[in-house]
Amino acid sequence: MTTAGLDTTFMALADPTRRAILARLAKGEATVKELVAPFRISQPAISKHLKVLERAGLITRGRDRQSRPCRLEARPLAEADAWLEGYREIWEANFNRLDDLLEDLKRGRGAEQGEGSS
């Protein structure tokens, strides 16, 4: 994924309403009317959020007679996850080193306590 693509994906994910819309769409497609229901915002406001998600490639809108059901598109999320994976590996390595250090400290402290009790 390009840097611009990642920027667009993360910008779209930065808003809690858009994340909630994606969470709903993860359960299956929905119409705009269905997506508006749980929110205390207007249909035009939801439509603006949907346009942001659509531009980011996170959703697509179909045509089904009168309605235009929205569907989650996983590709941008998978690409963002792949980008984050490199950082996850760095953090896991850091946590493993910290675990090793704590174990060394525990062993050292246990040896010191054992020497003083004889």
Secondary structure, DSSP 8 states (H G I E B T S, - for coil): --HHHHHHHHHHHTSHHHHHHHHHHTT--B-HHHHHTTSSS-HHHHHHHHHHHHHTTSEEE--BTTB--EEE--HHHHHHHHHHHHHHHHHHHHHHHHHHHHHHHHHHHHHHHHHHT-
